[in-house]
Amino acid sequence: QVQLVESGGGLVQAGGSLKLSCAASGRISTYGMGWFRQAPGLEREFVAAISWSASSTNYADSVKGRFAISRVNAKNTVYLQMNSLKPEDTAVYYCAATQWSASTRVAEYNYWGQGTQVTVSS
């Protein structure tokens, strides 16, 4: 069983940066890890994912070149560095774990955190 806790969200102006962290209570070294987000009234969408070894990453087109996912297995922690933030990045951001490498699909993630709010003002 893996429990995930996100942190690092907050309010930032457009063009600013935030770094989200996801701390796991169990070992995540064999899991692919992902970040997803959900804005009010919209479905949860894929943001970024990283394989267990960090050899493979995937990004949504909307965040490519601005966001970077990374992990430190020894610390059971995954990060999402978010730069050049835009108002449309405003959402609750969720960390999740999967047995399917760097999956982009919500349905393939087994464990989810409670989310952290990111608000980008214009």
N, CA, C and O of each residue as an XYZ file, in Angstrom:
488
protein
N       0.842     -1.187      0.000
C       0.000      0.000      0.000
C       0.882      1.243      0.000
O       1.865      1.325      0.736
N       0.516      2.196     -0.830
C       1.259      3.440     -0.952
C       0.326      4.602     -0.624
O      -0.783      4.687     -1.151
N       0.772      5.470      0.227
C       0.023      6.701      0.514
C       0.843      7.896      0.031
O       2.054      7.967      0.242
N       0.158      8.826     -0.616
C       0.829      9.952     -1.258
C       0.306     11.261     -0.684
O      -0.898     11.425     -0.482
N       1.219     12.188     -0.423
C       0.838     13.499      0.106
C       1.536     14.583     -0.718
O       2.763     14.650     -0.779
N       0.724     15.421     -1.343
C       1.258     16.516     -2.146
C       1.447     17.776     -1.289
O       0.749     17.983     -0.297
N       2.395     18.595     -1.694
C       2.617     19.890     -1.051
C       3.250     20.835     -2.055
O       3.718     20.419     -3.115
N       3.256     22.117     -1.702
C       3.910     23.106     -2.548
C       2.989     23.965     -3.384
O       3.446     24.874     -4.078
N       1.695     23.692     -3.328
C       0.767     24.513     -4.082
C       0.621     25.891     -3.467
O       1.134     26.160     -2.381
N      -0.086     26.763     -4.178
C      -0.300     28.110     -3.664
C      -0.760     29.046     -4.743
O      -1.157     28.631     -5.831
N      -0.698     30.342     -4.418
C      -1.104     31.394     -5.341
C       0.141     32.038     -5.931
O       1.057     32.408     -5.197
N       0.181     32.175     -7.242
C       1.333     32.759     -7.917
C       0.842     33.594     -9.094
O      -0.205     33.305     -9.674
N       1.594     34.618     -9.439
C       1.230     35.425    -10.596
C       1.644     34.749    -11.886
O       2.576     33.945    -11.911
N       0.956     35.076    -12.935
C       1.304     34.534    -14.248
C       2.771     34.821    -14.559
O       3.266     35.924    -14.323
N       3.452     33.815    -15.091
C       4.871     33.925    -15.370
C       5.757     33.433    -14.250
O       6.965     33.277    -14.426
N       5.159     33.189    -13.096
C       5.906     32.719    -11.952
C       6.142     31.222    -11.953
O       5.811     30.523    -12.912
N       6.724     30.739    -10.855
C       7.083     29.326    -10.737
C       6.625     28.758     -9.401
O       6.505     29.472     -8.405
N       6.378     27.474     -9.410
C       6.103     26.709     -8.200
C       6.732     25.345     -8.352
O       6.893     24.845     -9.465
N       7.093     24.736     -7.216
C       7.591     23.354     -7.240
C       6.734     22.531     -6.307
O       6.697     22.769     -5.100
N       6.047     21.561     -6.879
C       5.233     20.647     -6.113
C       6.050     19.440     -5.688
O       6.939     18.988     -6.409
N       5.737     18.929     -4.510
C       6.370     17.715     -4.013
C       5.307     16.682     -3.712
O       4.178     17.021     -3.359
N       5.671     15.431     -3.851
C       4.788     14.312     -3.527
C       5.591     13.342     -2.684
O       6.525     12.705     -3.171
N       5.225     13.234     -1.421
C       5.922     12.342     -0.509
C       5.113     11.064     -0.340
O       3.906     11.106     -0.103
N       5.796      9.921     -0.465
C       5.128      8.631     -0.353
C       5.470      7.980      0.972
O       6.590      8.078      1.472
N       4.456      7.303      1.531
C       4.697      6.610      2.799
C       5.351      5.250      2.573
O       6.052      4.733      3.444
N       5.112      4.671      1.382
C       5.727      3.385      1.078
C       6.781      3.540      0.012
O       7.003      4.633     -0.508
N       7.440      2.421     -0.315
C       8.462      2.474     -1.361
C       7.801      2.657     -2.722
O       6.894      1.912     -3.091
N       8.263      3.646     -3.454
C       7.719      3.905     -4.791
C       8.745      3.616     -5.872
O       8.526      3.953     -7.036
N       9.860      2.997     -5.508
C      10.949      2.815     -6.456
C      10.587      1.904     -7.618
O      11.256      1.929     -8.651
N       9.525      1.087     -7.466
C       9.126      0.206     -8.559
C       7.880      0.712     -9.275
O       7.353      0.026    -10.151
N       7.408      1.886     -8.921
C       6.207      2.448     -9.520
C       6.538      3.586    -10.478
O       7.444      4.385    -10.238
N       5.779      3.637    -11.567
C       5.756      4.855    -12.347
C       4.961      5.889    -11.563
O       4.037      5.540    -10.829
N       5.313      7.137    -11.715
C       4.645      8.199    -10.971
C       4.147      9.269    -11.939
O       4.779      9.559    -12.954
N       2.998      9.844    -11.596
C       2.440     10.861    -12.472
C       1.845     12.020    -11.710
O       1.526     11.919    -10.525
N       1.702     13.126    -12.420
C       0.980     14.286    -11.920
C      -0.213     14.518    -12.846
O      -0.098     14.457    -14.070
N      -1.338     14.779    -12.235
C      -2.554     15.102    -12.952
C      -3.136     16.369    -12.350
O      -2.734     16.788    -11.265
N      -4.075     16.976    -13.048
C      -4.725     18.157    -12.499
C      -6.196     18.173    -12.876
O      -6.612     17.576    -13.869
N      -6.969     18.870    -12.060
C      -8.402     18.971    -12.306
C      -8.882     20.365    -11.949
O      -8.762     20.811    -10.808
N      -9.424     21.037    -12.939
C     -10.003     22.362    -12.736
C     -11.505     22.211    -12.500
O     -12.090     21.212    -12.918
N     -12.135     23.169    -11.847
C     -13.571     23.065    -11.559
C     -14.396     22.820    -12.818
O     -14.248     23.520    -13.820
N     -15.263     21.817    -12.747
C     -16.152     21.506    -13.852
C     -15.514     20.723    -14.983
O     -16.171     20.420    -15.978
N     -14.240     20.394    -14.839
C     -13.545     19.660    -15.894
C     -13.086     18.304    -15.395
O     -13.025     18.054    -14.192
N     -12.761     17.425    -16.349
C     -12.261     16.116    -15.980
C     -10.790     16.206    -15.549
O     -10.071     17.134    -15.918
N     -10.379     15.234    -14.774
C      -8.975     15.153    -14.386
C      -8.139     14.876    -15.629
O      -8.476     14.005    -16.431
N      -7.043     15.624    -15.784
C      -6.233     15.460    -16.971
C      -4.772     15.196    -16.622
O      -4.269     15.593    -15.570
N      -4.123     14.516    -17.541
C      -2.716     14.163    -17.395
C      -1.845     15.401    -17.535
O      -2.103     16.269    -18.368
N      -0.799     15.468    -16.699
C       0.174     16.564    -16.783
C       1.561     16.029    -17.126
O       2.165     16.445    -18.115
N       2.063     15.107    -16.308
C       3.415     14.586    -16.520
C       3.541     13.238    -15.829
O       2.820     12.945    -14.876
N       4.467     12.418    -16.322
C       4.716     11.114    -15.722
C       6.182     10.752    -15.883
O       6.873     11.234    -16.780
N       6.640      9.875    -14.971
C       8.040      9.463    -14.986
C       8.110      7.986    -14.639
O       7.385      7.514    -13.763
N       8.975      7.260    -15.320
C       9.122      5.840    -15.055
C       9.853      5.625    -13.733
O      10.390      6.563    -13.144
N       9.864      4.355    -13.274
C      10.431      4.080    -11.959
C      11.913      4.447    -11.884
O      12.409      4.848    -10.831
N      12.606      4.306    -12.999
C      14.046      4.581    -13.020
C      14.362      6.001    -13.461
O      15.526      6.399    -13.501
N      13.326      6.765    -13.793
C      13.478      8.126    -14.320
C      14.079      8.157    -15.717
O      14.487      9.218    -16.189
N      14.138      7.022    -16.379
C      14.712      6.977    -17.726
C      13.720      7.451    -18.785
O      14.107      7.767    -19.910
N      12.452      7.498    -18.423
C      11.408      7.889    -19.373
C      10.453      8.878    -18.729
O      10.038      8.703    -17.584
N      10.109      9.919    -19.476
C       9.125     10.889    -19.006
C       8.127     11.187    -20.118
O       8.439     11.054    -21.302
N       6.935     11.588    -19.727
C       5.907     12.028    -20.661
C       5.299     13.325    -20.150
O       5.180     13.536    -18.943
N       4.918     14.183    -21.075
C       4.304     15.447    -20.712
C       3.097     15.726    -21.596
O       3.071     15.364    -22.773
N       2.102     16.373    -21.011
C       0.997     16.874    -21.821
C       1.536     17.999    -22.708
O       2.441     18.733    -22.310
N       0.980     18.126    -23.892
C       1.442     19.160    -24.825
C       1.349     20.556    -24.198
O       2.176     21.425    -24.472
N       0.348     20.753    -23.370
C       0.104     22.073    -22.794
C       1.168     22.515    -21.797
O       1.249     23.695    -21.454
N       1.987     21.567    -21.329
C       3.001     21.929    -20.325
C       4.422     21.659    -20.797
O       5.375     21.982    -20.088
N       4.580     21.080    -21.964
C       5.929     20.785    -22.471
C       6.764     22.044    -22.561
O       6.318     23.079    -23.057
N       7.996     21.932    -22.065
C       8.896     23.077    -22.092
C       8.738     24.000    -20.904
O       9.567     24.886    -20.693
N       7.677     23.806    -20.115
C       7.454     24.666    -18.940
C       7.533     23.884    -17.633
O       7.994     24.407    -16.618
N       7.080     22.626    -17.662
C       7.057     21.800    -16.454
C       8.123     20.710    -16.570
O       8.480     20.287    -17.670
N       8.623     20.265    -15.418
C       9.586     19.171    -15.386
C       9.287     18.264    -14.204
O       9.159     18.722    -13.068
N       9.177     16.976    -14.485
C       8.940     15.999    -13.437
C      10.258     15.317    -13.100
O      11.080     15.061    -13.979
N      10.448     15.026    -11.821
C      11.659     14.338    -11.386
C      11.321     13.503    -10.153
O      10.244     13.637     -9.572
N      12.246     12.654     -9.770
C      12.017     11.812     -8.603
C      13.330     11.491     -7.911
O      14.387     11.451     -8.540
N      13.247     11.261     -6.603
C      14.376     10.789     -5.811
C      13.865      9.573     -5.053
O      13.222      9.706     -4.011
N      14.153      8.396     -5.578
C      13.607      7.173     -4.982
C      14.094      6.967     -3.549
O      13.363      6.433     -2.715
N      15.300      7.380     -3.268
C      15.830      7.208     -1.910
C      15.036      8.008     -0.891
O      15.045      7.692      0.299
N      14.349      9.046     -1.359
C      13.527      9.870     -0.484
C      12.039      9.587     -0.666
O      11.196     10.219     -0.029
N      11.721      8.625     -1.547
C      10.311      8.321     -1.847
C       9.541      9.590     -2.193
O       8.432      9.810     -1.704
N      10.132     10.408     -3.027
C       9.548     11.707     -3.340
C       9.612     11.973     -4.841
O      10.586     11.639     -5.516
N       8.552     12.580     -5.332
C       8.445     12.991     -6.727
C       8.174     14.491     -6.750
O       7.501     15.028     -5.870
N       8.707     15.150     -7.762
C       8.576     16.595     -7.846
C       7.965     17.011     -9.188
O       8.050     16.294    -10.185
N       7.355     18.181     -9.176
C       6.906     18.799    -10.420
C       7.314     20.262    -10.362
O       6.730     21.055     -9.623
N       8.325     20.609    -11.151
C       8.757     21.997    -11.264
C       7.915     22.666    -12.338
O       7.876     22.208    -13.479
N       7.248     23.743    -11.974
C       6.348     24.421    -12.904
C       6.842     25.851    -13.114
O       6.881     26.652    -12.179
N       7.212     26.152    -14.333
C       7.712     27.475    -14.691
C       6.779     28.140    -15.695
O       5.949     27.478    -16.317
N       6.920     29.445    -15.846
C       6.120     30.210    -16.806
C       4.639     29.886    -16.661
O       3.951     29.616    -17.646
N       4.168     29.915    -15.450
C       2.786     29.516    -15.180
C       1.795     30.465    -15.827
O       2.039     31.666    -15.943
N       0.668     29.898    -16.247
C      -0.394     30.629    -16.911
C      -1.685     30.482    -16.104
O      -1.832     29.514    -15.359
N      -2.614     31.416    -16.238
C      -3.890     31.278    -15.525
C      -4.595     29.949    -15.813
O      -5.272     29.407    -14.940
N      -4.439     29.425    -17.025
C      -5.090     28.161    -17.365
C      -4.441     26.957    -16.686
O      -4.951     25.843    -16.801
N      -3.335     27.157    -15.987
C      -2.742     26.084    -15.185
C      -3.423     25.952    -13.828
O      -3.133     25.017    -13.082
N      -4.314     26.864    -13.502
C      -5.025     26.823    -12.232
C      -5.854     25.549    -12.108
O      -6.693     25.258    -12.961
N      -5.613     24.792    -11.041
C      -6.290     23.511    -10.833
C      -5.812     22.918     -9.511
O      -4.885     23.420     -8.875
N      -6.475     21.838     -9.125
C      -5.950     20.989     -8.059
C      -5.025     19.970     -8.722
O      -5.409     19.300     -9.681
N      -3.809     19.862     -8.202
C      -2.810     18.959     -8.761
C      -2.696     17.718     -7.890
O      -2.564     17.803     -6.669
N      -2.748     16.563     -8.546
C      -2.704     15.281     -7.866
C      -1.467     14.495     -8.278
O      -1.059     14.495     -9.439
N      -0.888     13.831     -7.294
C       0.203     12.890     -7.524
C      -0.405     11.486     -7.526
O      -1.355     11.221     -6.790
N       0.137     10.594     -8.343
C      -0.402      9.250     -8.421
C       0.697      8.248     -8.757
O       1.729      8.604     -9.326
N       0.456      6.987     -8.395
C       1.417      5.908     -8.643
C       0.777      4.834     -9.498
O      -0.398      4.504     -9.335
N       1.574      4.289    -10.420
C       1.086      3.276    -11.342
C       2.098      2.168    -11.504
O       3.297      2.362    -11.299
N       1.588      0.980    -11.881
C       2.484     -0.126    -12.207
C       2.836     -0.122    -13.692
O       3.560     -0.998    -14.164
N       2.323      0.866    -14.429
C       2.467      0.914    -15.876
C       3.440      1.973    -16.340
O       3.090      2.779    -17.202
N       4.617      2.004    -15.816
C       5.697      2.879    -16.228
C       5.212      4.326    -16.229
O       4.536      4.734    -15.285
N       5.523      5.094    -17.228
C       5.148      6.507    -17.275
C       3.825      6.676    -18.019
O       3.751      7.352    -19.046
N       2.791      6.051    -17.481
C       1.483      6.070    -18.138
C       0.877      7.470    -18.143
O       1.095      8.264    -17.228
N       0.109      7.752    -19.198
C      -0.601      9.033    -19.291
C      -2.085      8.870    -18.964
O      -2.836      9.844    -19.015
N      -2.509      7.677    -18.636
C      -3.923      7.360    -18.474
C      -4.334      7.338    -17.002
O      -3.732      6.634    -16.191
N      -5.344      8.099    -16.672
C      -5.866      8.150    -15.297
C      -6.210      6.756    -14.790
O      -5.899      6.415    -13.649
N      -6.848      5.951    -15.630
C      -7.351      4.640    -15.211
C      -6.237      3.665    -14.846
O      -6.496      2.646    -14.205
N      -5.005      3.960    -15.245
C      -3.912      3.028    -14.968
C      -3.160      3.361    -13.689
O      -2.146      2.735    -13.381
N      -3.644      4.329    -12.957
C      -3.014      4.699    -11.688
C      -3.791      4.105    -10.518
O      -5.014      4.221    -10.435
N      -3.042      3.462     -9.615
C      -3.655      2.734     -8.519
C      -3.796      3.566     -7.243
O      -4.746      3.395     -6.479
N      -2.844      4.459     -7.028
C      -2.814      5.222     -5.784
C      -2.791      6.705     -6.097
O      -2.125      7.160     -7.026
N      -3.554      7.456     -5.278
C      -3.699      8.896     -5.504
C      -3.533      9.661     -4.199
O      -3.915      9.189     -3.128
N      -2.955     10.851     -4.311
C      -2.922     11.756     -3.178
C      -4.207     12.560     -3.106
O      -5.111     12.380     -3.921
N      -4.281     13.452     -2.120
C      -5.479     14.266     -1.904
C      -5.466     15.544     -2.730
O      -6.502     16.195     -2.863
N      -4.344     15.909     -3.276
C      -4.267     17.075     -4.141
C      -3.787     18.324     -3.441
O      -3.921     18.465     -2.225
N      -3.226     19.231     -4.226
C      -2.800     20.536     -3.728
C      -3.244     21.599     -4.729
O      -3.090     21.424     -5.938
N      -3.792     22.693     -4.223
C      -4.342     23.724     -5.085
C      -3.249     24.627     -5.636
O      -2.389     25.107     -4.897
N      -3.294     24.851     -6.941
C      -2.415     25.823     -7.603
C      -3.307     26.867     -8.263
O      -4.169     26.534     -9.076
N      -3.098     28.115     -7.914
C      -3.876     29.200     -8.496
C      -2.926     30.214     -9.119
O      -2.027     30.729     -8.454
N      -3.134     30.493    -10.400
C      -2.291     31.423    -11.131
C      -3.131     32.640    -11.489
O      -4.118     32.531    -12.217
N      -2.738     33.790    -10.977
C      -3.496     35.012    -11.245
C      -2.918     35.734    -12.460
O      -1.720     35.672    -12.735
N      -3.794     36.409    -13.164
C      -3.367     37.111    -14.389
C      -2.923     38.541    -14.095
O      -2.535     39.267    -15.009
